[in-house]
Amino acid sequence: MERTYINEFHKQWIETTLQSIESWKKQPISLEEKKRQQEMLNQQRAIREGRFYRQA
């Protein structure tokens, strides 16, 4: 697959991202880690949308 890049920075960024994805595929994370990451993403979204309430 041939890629088209906007400029050298874009090329470097895309290549680095693709290398990271390949690395992640070789080291899958546990279900617990996926849940933890999703919870963090949900909290970040709630903060951005102004509906985050910290649980005691």
Secondary structure, DSSP 8 states (H G I E B T S, - for coil): -----SSHHHHHHHHHHHHHHHHHHHS---HHHHHHHHHHHHHHHHHHTT------
